[in-house]
Amino acid sequence: MQVTKENNTNAKKRMLIKILWIVYAVFSIVIWLPKFDALLTSNYEQASECVNMNDSWTVQINEQKYEQVLLDEFKFDAVNKGDQLILERIVPEELPYEDGVLRMRLKHSALRMFIDDELVYEYGFDRIAKNKSVGSGIMFIDFPGHYAGKNLRMEFLVDENKAFTAFSDFNVYTWKNAIQVHLTENRLPMMLGIFLLVFGFVAVVITILVVLLSPRYIRFVLIAAFSICMGIWTLCFYDIFTVFTIPLYSIALIEYMALYLAPIFIIGYVYDVAKKSHNKYLMIFYWVILLLQYIFISIAITLHTLDIIHCATTLPILLILIGIAIIYIFILLSFNYLRSKNSNMQTRLYFVGVLILVIGLAIDIGLYTLERYLAINLTQYKGISSLAIIIFVVILIYIFFLDITEKLMHEREREVLIHSAYHDELTEIYNRRYCSEYMEKVQEKDLIATAVLCFDVNNLKKVNDTQGHAMGDLLITDSANLINQSFSEYGVVGRMGGDEFIAILSLDDENKLTDLLNEFRNNIHKHNKSTNNFPVSIAVGTAYGKDEQVDNVEKLYQIADKRMYDNKKEMKQREKQ
């Protein structure tokens, strides 16, 4: 009953600590996130001032030519690999920047920029010639003020099928303002991506050492790895890495690698769920899905590395496999929910987490599809998937710690049961059951170096009758402590029942047994001098395997037990004299 009360108290304390941490985290987010956001947006209106160059273009798509095009409204059929596009216009006379920068989005294309037929910028043609990918994303191109009034021509060579159906904005900023505007417009995915990345790396570093000690934490490593992949993908997808002047093709490769690897970690995370289902078909489907993901990723990365088929082309297949994996996880969770009411909490959280993740990814994939194929740009909804991923990761972490807590509680209960099964309740030393099983183990070993000592506490009945059973229990406890103190270093000490104890020792030297017995008697003498309780008196009998030449530990025990009773008689006779 006392243990139960202590467990309830500890559970309440842990719950209170969790609540305080949640309150602290929410409070920190509410206080500091708006301040950080305000810091980024403080002079956004001033910084976003730019020269817009979306009007008065002459556009040529292969052989088709269009005059006086306004890029904001210009839409066309999706261009394919090998298509050539040419944009031409006069640079505005009112360029206010001596050292400006043209900010534009390049979509799966190589680019050459000419000023009055002079090549001033080139990207990607050498890579396309080698069948390498050129990537897609925001570009910042030097645009000095002395270009004003000159003819600007931009030539595009498309690298992927269904690459785009519209051009992005062409705006000229100062370099400082261009970077600030870009980061401000993408501040939400930037903050979420950095959070996922930092959390993942810190968690991996901390947990990888723990996994070496306990494999149960491997699921937390999988969460951290998934967080790293999603953090990298977010920072690439929203062009945050672009500000570090990393080439678009490198950013694209990093983005695809992160996106392609992420499903492996989530599928690995749900292994325990599949295993607990105890359903062979669900386990077969689990291994099939994992194998398909692994084979596909290996082939896709190999083909991309060899410049045969790029990851941008195989992306739809990845999305299909991710969809299959999500459907499987829903089926798995539904099966476990219907099968076991004990997992309601974890299962519901799984459902919520997966649903949020699916909705977030679906929104971003939908936005990407709208922009790429229908030229509909809804930038105000950027970062939805990153927020969904963070919520999903937090839910996974919470479920993981719920599982770990349950496992630790079960292990603790098991340890308590084992301790109760093998320890004496009064003295906390080993009981008869443990000593009997230990002697069976000793039986299988060499008995020559084994010593068995039997003990019997004198005068226990007298103490119980004259001073009460509480004092009798104290005598038993003091005697157990003295025997344990003297002999436990060299073997096992246990209570056989009532006032009888045993010590099973492993000794290479018979003289050591004599020394231990002398130390034991000295310990009894010191104890009796330092206490006002009834003096301890213990009869002891010993049997040493080397002397007795027996092949059975039970015989050693019988010899020691007989000698103990002989010693007890001698001690009683001495007391009468």
Backbone torsions as a table, in degrees:
resi	resn	phi	psi	omega
1	MET	NA	-39.1	179.9
2	GLN	-65.3	-40.8	179.7
3	VAL	-63.1	-40.7	179.0
4	THR	-61.6	-44.2	178.7
5	LYS	-61.5	-42.5	179.5
6	GLU	-63.7	-41.4	178.0
7	ASN	-62.5	-41.9	178.2
8	ASN	-63.5	-41.1	178.1
9	THR	-62.9	-45.3	179.5
10	ASN	-64.2	-38.8	178.7
11	ALA	-62.6	-41.6	178.5
12	LYS	-64.7	-39.4	178.7
13	LYS	-63.9	-44.2	179.4
14	ARG	-62.6	-41.3	178.6
15	MET	-63.3	-41.0	178.8
16	LEU	-63.5	-41.7	178.8
17	ILE	-63.2	-43.1	177.9
18	LYS	-59.6	-45.4	-179.8
19	ILE	-61.6	-42.9	179.3
20	LEU	-62.9	-40.7	178.4
21	TRP	-64.7	-41.6	179.2
22	ILE	-63.7	-44.1	178.4
23	VAL	-61.5	-43.5	179.4
24	TYR	-62.2	-44.2	-178.9
25	ALA	-64.0	-46.7	179.8
26	VAL	-62.5	-43.5	179.7
27	PHE	-61.1	-43.5	-180.0
28	SER	-62.3	-43.4	-179.8
29	ILE	-64.2	-45.8	-178.1
30	VAL	-62.6	-36.9	-176.7
31	ILE	-80.7	-49.1	-168.7
32	TRP	-89.7	-30.8	-178.4
33	LEU	-62.5	-46.7	176.4
34	PRO	-60.8	-35.3	179.5
35	LYS	-66.0	-41.8	178.7
36	PHE	-65.6	-40.9	179.0
37	ASP	-64.0	-41.4	178.8
38	ALA	-64.0	-34.1	179.1
39	LEU	-63.9	-39.7	-179.0
40	LEU	-73.7	-33.6	-173.2
41	THR	-100.0	6.5	-172.3
42	SER	-57.0	-44.2	-179.7
43	ASN	-122.6	36.3	-176.3
44	TYR	-62.9	-41.9	-177.9
45	GLU	-59.1	-41.1	179.7
46	GLN	-71.1	-42.6	-177.2
47	ALA	-68.5	-28.8	-175.6
48	SER	-79.4	-2.5	175.6
49	GLU	-64.8	130.7	-174.8
50	CYS	-155.7	172.9	173.0
51	VAL	-97.6	113.0	-179.5
52	ASN	-84.5	131.8	-177.4
53	MET	-122.0	45.5	-178.8
54	ASN	-91.7	-7.4	-174.0
55	ASP	-107.6	167.5	170.5
56	SER	61.2	37.0	178.9
57	TRP	-95.6	146.3	164.6
58	THR	-102.6	121.9	-174.4
59	VAL	-117.0	131.2	175.7
60	GLN	-123.0	122.0	177.2
61	ILE	-114.0	105.9	-171.1
62	ASN	56.0	-112.4	-178.0
63	GLU	-98.1	-6.4	-176.8
64	GLN	-89.4	133.1	-175.9
65	LYS	-122.4	140.8	-179.3
66	TYR	-130.2	138.6	-178.1
67	GLU	-109.4	151.7	176.0
68	GLN	48.2	55.6	-176.3
69	VAL	-87.8	135.4	171.4
70	LEU	-101.0	111.9	-170.9
71	LEU	-62.1	-29.8	179.6
72	ASP	-60.2	-29.5	-174.2
73	GLU	-110.4	-5.7	-172.6
74	PHE	-83.5	119.1	177.9
75	LYS	-125.8	151.1	-179.4
76	PHE	-151.3	168.8	177.8
77	ASP	-63.8	147.4	-177.9
78	ALA	-57.0	128.2	-179.8
79	VAL	-82.0	155.4	-175.5
80	ASN	-121.8	172.4	-178.0
81	LYS	-56.4	131.1	179.7
82	GLY	95.1	-14.5	178.8
83	ASP	-67.5	145.7	179.9
84	GLN	-117.2	133.3	179.0
85	LEU	-126.8	138.8	179.7
86	ILE	-128.1	127.1	175.3
87	LEU	-115.1	135.9	-176.4
88	GLU	-144.4	138.3	176.5
89	ARG	-166.3	173.0	175.4
90	ILE	-91.4	134.1	177.2
91	VAL	-66.5	134.1	-178.4
92	PRO	-55.1	142.7	179.8
93	GLU	-70.2	-24.3	-171.3
94	GLU	-93.0	27.5	178.0
95	LEU	-60.3	117.0	-174.7
96	PRO	-90.0	-2.6	-172.1
97	TYR	-108.8	128.8	175.1
98	GLU	-72.1	-37.9	178.7
99	ASP	-127.8	80.0	-178.7
100	GLY	-93.9	179.6	178.4
101	VAL	-141.5	132.6	176.6
102	LEU	-86.7	120.0	178.3
103	ARG	-103.3	122.5	-178.0
104	MET	-151.6	162.0	176.2
105	ARG	-104.4	122.6	176.4
106	LEU	-97.9	127.9	-172.6
107	LYS	-117.5	101.0	174.4
108	HIS	47.6	48.3	-177.4
109	SER	-146.0	153.9	166.7
110	ALA	-88.3	157.3	-174.0
111	LEU	-140.2	135.7	166.8
112	ARG	-124.0	135.1	178.9
113	MET	-119.6	127.8	-178.5
114	PHE	-117.7	141.4	169.0
115	ILE	-118.6	114.3	-174.7
116	ASP	50.1	48.5	177.4
117	ASP	67.0	7.6	175.0
118	GLU	-97.0	124.5	-179.8
119	LEU	-69.7	118.1	-178.7
120	VAL	-113.5	-14.6	178.8
121	TYR	-156.5	141.0	178.3
122	GLU	-146.0	138.3	177.8
123	TYR	-147.9	130.0	163.2
124	GLY	92.1	-15.2	-176.2
125	PHE	-65.8	-37.5	178.4
126	ASP	-65.2	-33.7	179.4
127	ARG	-72.5	-41.7	178.5
128	ILE	-63.2	-36.6	178.6
129	ALA	-61.3	-28.1	178.9
130	LYS	-99.2	12.2	-178.4
131	ASN	61.3	30.9	176.7
132	LYS	-95.3	154.5	179.9
133	SER	-76.5	152.1	180.0
134	VAL	-111.3	-12.7	176.8
135	GLY	81.6	-175.5	-177.9
136	SER	-152.1	140.7	178.8
137	GLY	159.4	-176.6	-179.7
138	ILE	-70.5	138.7	175.5
139	MET	-124.2	147.0	175.1
140	PHE	-120.1	114.3	-175.6
141	ILE	-115.7	130.5	178.1
142	ASP	-54.2	133.3	-176.5
143	PHE	-141.9	75.0	-176.8
144	PRO	-61.5	156.2	-176.3
145	GLY	-64.4	-23.8	-176.7
146	HIS	-75.6	2.9	173.7
147	TYR	-79.0	-13.5	-174.4
148	ALA	-54.4	134.0	177.8
149	GLY	81.4	-1.4	-178.6
150	LYS	-97.7	166.0	-178.6
151	ASN	-82.3	126.9	179.9
152	LEU	-109.1	124.9	177.0
153	ARG	-128.0	131.6	-179.1
154	MET	-124.0	123.8	-177.5
155	GLU	-111.6	128.5	-178.6
156	PHE	-116.0	139.1	172.0
157	LEU	-122.5	114.9	-172.9
158	VAL	-75.0	140.6	-174.7
159	ASP	-109.6	-16.6	-177.1
160	GLU	-132.8	154.4	175.0
161	ASN	-73.1	148.4	-179.6
162	LYS	52.4	47.5	-171.1
163	ALA	-73.8	-48.6	179.8
164	PHE	-165.2	164.0	-178.0
165	THR	-125.9	6.0	179.2
166	ALA	-162.1	162.2	176.4
167	PHE	-94.5	153.1	175.5
168	SER	-81.5	176.4	176.5
169	ASP	-68.0	144.6	173.4
170	PHE	-112.1	105.3	-177.5
171	ASN	-126.1	142.0	178.3
172	VAL	-108.7	123.5	178.8
173	TYR	-121.8	173.7	161.0
174	THR	-75.2	159.1	-178.2
175	TRP	-59.3	-44.9	-178.0
176	LYS	-60.9	-46.3	-177.6
177	ASN	-69.9	-33.8	-179.1
178	ALA	-61.6	-45.7	-179.9
179	ILE	-67.0	-43.5	-178.4
180	GLN	-63.9	-43.3	179.8
181	VAL	-63.2	-42.5	-179.5
182	HIS	-62.2	-45.9	-179.5
183	LEU	-69.0	-36.1	179.7
184	THR	-66.1	-43.1	179.9
185	GLU	-67.0	-24.6	-179.3
186	ASN	-114.4	28.1	-173.3
187	ARG	-66.0	-37.0	-179.3
188	LEU	-64.8	-54.5	176.8
189	PRO	-62.6	-30.0	178.1
190	MET	-63.3	-48.7	-179.2
191	MET	-65.4	-41.6	179.9
192	LEU	-67.0	-41.4	179.3
193	GLY	-64.4	-42.4	178.0
194	ILE	-63.9	-40.3	177.8
195	PHE	-59.8	-49.0	-179.8
196	LEU	-60.4	-41.9	-177.3
197	LEU	-67.7	-49.1	-178.6
198	VAL	-64.7	-45.8	178.2
199	PHE	-57.7	-45.5	-177.9
200	GLY	-61.3	-47.1	-178.4
201	PHE	-65.2	-44.7	179.3
202	VAL	-62.3	-44.2	-179.5
203	ALA	-63.4	-40.6	179.3
204	VAL	-64.2	-46.3	-178.9
205	VAL	-60.9	-43.2	-178.1
206	ILE	-71.6	-44.1	-170.6
207	THR	-79.8	-30.1	-175.2
208	ILE	-59.8	-33.1	177.6
209	LEU	-72.2	-35.7	-179.8
210	VAL	-69.3	-35.0	-178.3
211	VAL	-62.0	-32.6	178.6
212	LEU	-63.9	-26.6	179.2
213	LEU	-91.8	-33.5	-177.8
214	SER	-145.6	112.5	-178.0
215	PRO	-62.9	-14.9	-177.0
216	ARG	-61.4	-21.9	-177.1
217	TYR	-87.5	6.2	179.3
218	ILE	-62.2	-30.4	179.3
219	ARG	-65.4	-34.2	178.0
220	PHE	-68.6	-35.2	175.8
221	VAL	-63.8	-39.1	178.1
222	LEU	-64.2	-40.0	176.1
223	ILE	-61.1	-46.0	-178.6
224	ALA	-62.8	-41.5	179.3
225	ALA	-65.0	-41.8	176.2
226	PHE	-61.4	-41.2	179.0
227	SER	-62.3	-41.3	178.3
228	ILE	-62.3	-47.4	-179.8
229	CYS	-59.3	-45.6	-178.4
230	MET	-70.8	-32.2	175.4
231	GLY	-65.6	-44.9	177.9
232	ILE	-63.7	-45.0	-179.8
233	TRP	-60.0	-43.1	-179.4
234	THR	-61.9	-45.9	-178.0
235	LEU	-67.7	-29.6	176.0
236	CYS	-78.3	-47.6	-175.2
237	PHE	-60.0	-35.3	-179.5
238	TYR	-99.8	18.2	169.8
239	ASP	61.6	30.4	178.6
240	ILE	-72.7	-37.2	-179.8
241	PHE	-67.1	-17.2	-178.2
242	THR	-60.0	-33.0	-176.3
243	VAL	-67.2	-13.7	178.0
244	PHE	-93.4	16.2	178.7
245	THR	55.0	33.8	173.2
246	ILE	-81.0	134.1	-179.0
247	PRO	-57.5	147.5	-178.2
248	LEU	-60.0	-38.0	-178.3
249	TYR	-67.1	-31.5	176.7
250	SER	-71.6	-42.4	177.6
251	ILE	-62.0	-42.4	179.7
252	ALA	-61.9	-42.2	179.5
253	LEU	-62.9	-45.2	178.7
254	ILE	-61.4	-42.1	-179.4
255	GLU	-61.6	-46.9	-178.8
256	TYR	-66.6	-40.6	180.0
257	MET	-61.7	-42.7	179.2
258	ALA	-64.6	-44.0	-178.5
259	LEU	-67.8	-37.5	-177.2
260	TYR	-73.4	-31.9	-177.7
261	LEU	-82.3	-27.3	-173.5
262	ALA	-54.9	-43.8	-178.2
263	PRO	-60.0	-31.7	-179.7
264	ILE	-58.3	-41.7	-176.9
265	PHE	-70.7	-37.1	178.4
266	ILE	-69.6	-41.9	177.4
267	ILE	-62.9	-40.3	176.3
268	GLY	-62.7	-34.5	-178.4
269	TYR	-65.3	-35.9	-175.5
270	VAL	-86.3	8.3	179.5
271	TYR	-58.0	-45.1	-180.0
272	ASP	-60.2	-37.7	179.2
273	VAL	-64.5	-43.9	178.9
274	ALA	-64.4	-39.7	-179.6
275	LYS	-65.6	-40.3	-179.3
276	LYS	-69.8	-17.0	179.6
277	SER	-68.6	-24.0	-179.8
278	HIS	54.5	35.3	178.9
279	ASN	-120.9	117.9	-173.0
280	LYS	-65.3	-32.1	-179.6
281	TYR	-69.6	-41.6	176.8
282	LEU	-63.9	-36.9	177.7
283	MET	-68.7	-39.0	177.6
284	ILE	-62.8	-46.4	177.8
285	PHE	-61.1	-37.5	179.0
286	TYR	-58.3	-51.1	-177.6
287	TRP	-67.3	-34.2	177.0
288	VAL	-63.4	-46.7	-179.7
289	ILE	-64.0	-43.8	178.9
290	LEU	-62.4	-42.8	-179.6
291	LEU	-65.8	-41.6	178.2
292	LEU	-60.9	-44.6	178.6
293	GLN	-61.0	-45.8	-177.4
294	TYR	-64.1	-46.1	-179.4
295	ILE	-63.7	-45.5	-178.8
296	PHE	-61.5	-47.4	-179.0
297	ILE	-61.1	-43.4	-179.7
298	SER	-62.0	-45.0	-179.5
299	ILE	-67.5	-45.4	-177.7
300	ALA	-61.3	-44.3	-179.2
301	ILE	-67.8	-39.0	178.6
302	THR	-63.5	-46.3	179.4
303	LEU	-63.2	-37.9	178.9
304	HIS	-67.6	-42.8	-178.9
305	THR	-63.0	-37.4	179.7
306	LEU	-84.6	2.3	178.7
307	ASP	58.1	38.7	176.1
308	ILE	-95.3	-55.6	174.8
309	ILE	-133.2	127.7	-176.2
310	HIS	-82.6	158.2	-179.2
311	CYS	-61.5	-29.2	178.7
312	ALA	-62.7	-29.4	179.8
313	THR	-78.5	-36.6	-177.1
314	THR	-87.8	-0.7	-178.0
315	LEU	-57.6	-42.2	178.8
316	PRO	-58.1	-35.5	178.0
317	ILE	-65.0	-41.2	178.0
318	LEU	-60.3	-43.6	-179.6
319	LEU	-62.6	-36.4	177.0
320	ILE	-65.1	-44.8	179.8
321	LEU	-64.4	-38.5	176.7
322	ILE	-63.7	-41.6	177.5
323	GLY	-61.0	-41.4	178.0
324	ILE	-63.2	-42.4	179.9
325	ALA	-63.0	-40.6	179.8
326	ILE	-65.6	-42.2	177.3
327	ILE	-61.1	-42.6	178.3
328	TYR	-60.8	-43.6	-179.2
329	ILE	-62.5	-40.3	176.7
330	PHE	-62.3	-43.4	178.4
331	ILE	-63.6	-43.1	-179.7
332	LEU	-61.6	-45.7	-179.9
333	LEU	-66.6	-38.4	178.5
334	SER	-63.9	-42.3	179.5
335	PHE	-61.7	-46.3	-179.9
336	ASN	-65.7	-35.4	179.1
337	TYR	-64.8	-45.2	-179.3
338	LEU	-70.4	-28.0	-175.1
339	ARG	-83.0	-33.9	-174.5
340	SER	-139.1	120.5	177.4
341	LYS	-75.9	-13.1	-177.4
342	ASN	-73.9	-18.7	-176.5
343	SER	-103.2	20.6	-177.2
344	ASN	-55.2	-46.9	-175.5
345	MET	-60.8	-54.0	-178.5
346	GLN	-63.3	-41.2	-177.4
347	THR	-64.6	-43.7	179.1
348	ARG	-63.3	-40.8	178.1
349	LEU	-64.0	-41.3	175.5
350	TYR	-56.9	-49.2	-179.9
351	PHE	-56.0	-49.1	-179.2
352	VAL	-60.9	-46.6	-178.7
353	GLY	-61.5	-48.4	-179.8
354	VAL	-64.1	-41.1	179.9
355	LEU	-61.9	-44.9	178.5
356	ILE	-62.4	-43.1	179.6
357	LEU	-62.0	-45.8	-179.3
358	VAL	-61.8	-45.2	-179.6
359	ILE	-62.5	-45.8	-179.2
360	GLY	-62.0	-47.6	179.5
361	LEU	-66.2	-38.3	179.8
362	ALA	-62.5	-40.1	179.3
363	ILE	-63.2	-47.7	-178.2
364	ASP	-67.5	-39.3	177.3
365	ILE	-64.8	-39.1	176.8
366	GLY	-62.9	-43.7	178.3
367	LEU	-62.6	-41.7	178.6
368	TYR	-62.7	-42.7	179.8
369	THR	-64.9	-43.0	178.9
370	LEU	-61.4	-41.8	-178.8
371	GLU	-70.1	-41.1	-173.9
372	ARG	-75.9	-41.3	-171.9
373	TYR	-103.4	-25.1	-177.1
374	LEU	-119.5	1.1	177.9
375	ALA	58.4	33.3	176.1
376	ILE	-104.3	116.4	-174.9
377	ASN	-108.5	113.1	180.0
378	LEU	-115.7	70.1	-173.9
379	THR	-66.8	-20.3	-177.4
380	GLN	-67.8	-14.8	-179.3
381	TYR	-101.0	14.8	-179.2
382	LYS	-64.7	144.4	173.9
383	GLY	94.7	0.0	-178.7
384	ILE	-61.6	-44.8	-178.1
385	SER	-65.1	-38.0	180.0
386	SER	-63.7	-42.4	177.3
387	LEU	-63.9	-40.9	178.4
388	ALA	-64.0	-38.6	179.9
389	ILE	-65.1	-41.8	179.3
390	ILE	-62.8	-44.9	178.4
391	ILE	-60.5	-42.6	179.5
392	PHE	-62.3	-44.0	179.7
393	VAL	-63.4	-43.2	178.7
394	VAL	-60.8	-42.1	178.5
395	ILE	-63.7	-42.2	178.1
396	LEU	-61.1	-42.2	179.6
397	ILE	-63.5	-43.0	-179.6
398	TYR	-63.5	-43.8	178.0
399	ILE	-63.3	-40.5	179.4
400	PHE	-59.8	-45.3	-179.1
401	PHE	-71.3	-29.4	172.2
402	LEU	-62.3	-45.4	179.6
403	ASP	-63.2	-44.8	-179.0
404	ILE	-63.7	-41.4	179.4
405	THR	-61.3	-43.4	179.0
406	GLU	-63.3	-43.3	179.8
407	LYS	-63.3	-42.3	179.3
408	LEU	-65.2	-38.7	178.0
409	MET	-64.2	-42.7	178.8
410	HIS	-65.0	-39.8	177.9
411	GLU	-65.2	-39.8	178.7
412	ARG	-64.4	-43.2	177.6
413	GLU	-62.2	-40.4	178.5
414	ARG	-63.8	-42.4	178.6
415	GLU	-62.9	-39.4	179.1
416	VAL	-64.5	-42.4	179.6
417	LEU	-64.8	-42.9	178.7
418	ILE	-64.5	-41.7	178.5
419	HIS	-61.8	-43.1	179.3
420	SER	-65.3	-35.0	-177.5
421	ALA	-71.4	-27.3	-172.6
422	TYR	-118.3	4.9	-180.0
423	HIS	-125.1	146.0	177.1
424	ASP	-74.9	131.1	-174.1
425	GLU	-65.3	-37.8	-175.9
426	LEU	-77.1	-47.7	-170.9
427	THR	-98.2	-14.6	-179.5
428	GLU	66.6	11.8	171.8
429	ILE	-96.8	176.3	-178.0
430	TYR	-61.7	150.5	180.0
431	ASN	-100.5	-175.0	-176.0
432	ARG	-62.4	-39.9	-178.6
433	ARG	-59.4	-48.6	-178.3
434	TYR	-63.1	-43.0	-178.8
435	CYS	-63.5	-37.3	178.4
436	SER	-65.5	-45.1	178.7
437	GLU	-65.9	-35.5	178.9
438	TYR	-66.5	-39.6	178.1
439	MET	-64.9	-31.7	175.8
440	GLU	-65.9	-36.4	176.2
441	LYS	-68.1	-41.4	179.0
442	VAL	-62.4	-32.7	-178.7
443	GLN	-57.2	-31.8	-178.0
444	GLU	-81.7	-6.9	-177.1
445	LYS	-106.1	179.8	176.7
446	ASP	-72.3	122.9	-176.1
447	LEU	-86.1	-7.3	-174.6
448	ILE	-59.4	-39.1	-176.5
449	ALA	-95.0	14.9	-178.3
450	THR	-100.6	133.7	175.5
451	ALA	-121.5	134.0	176.8
452	VAL	-113.8	128.3	179.6
453	LEU	-120.5	129.4	177.2
454	CYS	-110.6	138.1	-176.9
455	PHE	-126.5	149.3	174.4
456	ASP	-141.8	127.3	-177.9
457	VAL	-80.2	125.8	179.6
458	ASN	-81.0	150.6	170.3
459	ASN	69.1	17.3	-179.2
460	LEU	-63.8	-44.5	-179.6
461	LYS	-61.4	-40.3	-179.7
462	LYS	-61.5	-44.0	180.0
463	VAL	-65.5	-44.3	179.3
464	ASN	-59.6	-41.3	-176.2
465	ASP	-74.0	-35.7	-173.2
466	THR	-96.4	-32.7	-173.8
467	GLN	-119.5	-3.5	177.4
468	GLY	98.6	161.0	-176.2
469	HIS	-70.8	-23.6	177.2
470	ALA	-63.6	-43.3	177.2
471	MET	-69.2	-32.5	175.6
472	GLY	-63.9	-41.6	176.9
473	ASP	-63.2	-37.8	178.4
474	LEU	-64.1	-38.5	177.7
475	LEU	-64.4	-43.4	177.5
476	ILE	-60.2	-44.8	-178.2
477	THR	-64.7	-45.4	178.6
478	ASP	-60.7	-43.0	-179.4
479	SER	-64.2	-42.5	179.0
480	ALA	-62.5	-40.8	179.2
481	ASN	-63.3	-40.1	-179.5
482	LEU	-67.7	-42.4	178.8
483	ILE	-66.5	-44.1	-179.7
484	ASN	-63.9	-41.6	179.7
485	GLN	-62.5	-35.7	-172.7
486	SER	-85.7	-29.9	-168.6
487	PHE	-125.8	-15.1	-171.8
488	SER	-64.7	-23.0	-179.7
489	GLU	-64.1	-25.0	-173.9
490	TYR	-110.2	7.9	179.5
491	GLY	169.8	-146.2	-175.4
492	VAL	-111.3	133.3	176.5
493	VAL	-118.2	132.3	-178.2
494	GLY	-147.7	164.5	176.5
495	ARG	-102.4	122.0	-177.4
496	MET	-84.2	-12.8	-179.6
497	GLY	133.8	145.1	178.7
498	GLY	58.0	-121.5	-178.5
499	ASP	-107.0	20.0	-177.9
500	GLU	-107.7	136.8	-179.6
501	PHE	-131.0	165.1	179.7
502	ILE	-142.8	149.9	172.3
503	ALA	-133.2	127.2	179.0
504	ILE	-115.4	109.0	-169.5
505	LEU	-114.1	152.5	173.5
506	SER	-111.5	108.0	-174.2
507	LEU	-130.6	129.2	178.3
508	ASP	-86.5	-16.1	-174.9
509	ASP	-127.4	125.1	179.9
510	GLU	-63.5	-30.7	179.7
511	ASN	-64.5	-28.2	179.3
512	LYS	-64.8	-35.5	178.4
513	LEU	-63.8	-41.6	177.8
514	THR	-62.0	-42.7	179.4
515	ASP	-62.6	-41.6	-179.4
516	LEU	-65.6	-39.5	178.2
517	LEU	-65.0	-39.9	177.2
518	ASN	-64.3	-40.9	178.4
519	GLU	-64.6	-38.4	179.0
520	PHE	-60.7	-46.2	-179.3
521	ARG	-66.1	-36.8	177.8
522	ASN	-65.2	-39.6	178.1
523	ASN	-62.6	-39.2	177.6
524	ILE	-65.0	-42.9	-179.3
525	HIS	-62.3	-44.7	179.9
526	LYS	-63.9	-41.1	-179.1
527	HIS	-62.5	-45.9	-177.5
528	ASN	-65.4	-30.9	178.5
529	LYS	-72.8	-27.2	-173.6
530	SER	-97.7	3.0	-176.3
531	THR	-128.5	152.9	175.4
532	ASN	-98.3	-2.2	178.7
533	ASN	-73.7	176.7	178.9
534	PHE	-59.6	132.3	-176.4
535	PRO	-64.8	143.8	179.2
536	VAL	-82.2	134.4	175.4
537	SER	-138.7	122.6	-173.3
538	ILE	-130.2	126.7	173.5
539	ALA	-85.9	143.9	-176.5
540	VAL	-138.5	142.1	173.1
541	GLY	-132.0	141.1	-175.1
542	THR	-127.1	153.0	172.9
543	ALA	-145.7	125.5	-175.7
544	TYR	-112.3	126.6	-173.6
545	GLY	-55.0	-38.6	-178.6
546	LYS	-65.3	-33.5	-179.7
547	ASP	-81.2	-38.0	-172.1
548	GLU	-84.1	-23.3	179.6
549	GLN	55.5	48.5	178.7
550	VAL	-105.0	158.9	178.1
551	ASP	-113.7	18.3	-176.1
552	ASN	-143.2	122.7	-177.6
553	VAL	-65.4	-27.9	177.9
554	GLU	-62.5	-36.6	178.1
555	LYS	-67.5	-38.2	174.9
556	LEU	-60.1	-43.3	179.3
557	TYR	-62.3	-43.2	179.8
558	GLN	-63.8	-40.4	178.6
559	ILE	-64.1	-46.6	-179.4
560	ALA	-64.2	-39.5	-179.3
561	ASP	-64.0	-42.3	178.5
562	LYS	-63.7	-43.1	179.7
563	ARG	-66.2	-32.8	176.8
564	MET	-63.1	-43.6	178.4
565	TYR	-67.0	-35.5	175.3
566	ASP	-62.1	-43.3	179.3
567	ASN	-65.6	-35.1	179.5
568	LYS	-64.9	-41.7	178.3
569	LYS	-63.1	-43.2	179.7
570	GLU	-60.9	-42.5	-178.3
571	MET	-66.7	-36.9	177.9
572	LYS	-66.9	-40.7	178.7
573	GLN	-63.1	-39.4	179.7
574	ARG	-66.5	-34.4	179.6
575	GLU	-67.2	-32.8	-178.6
576	LYS	-73.9	-26.7	-176.5
577	GLN	-75.6	NA	NA
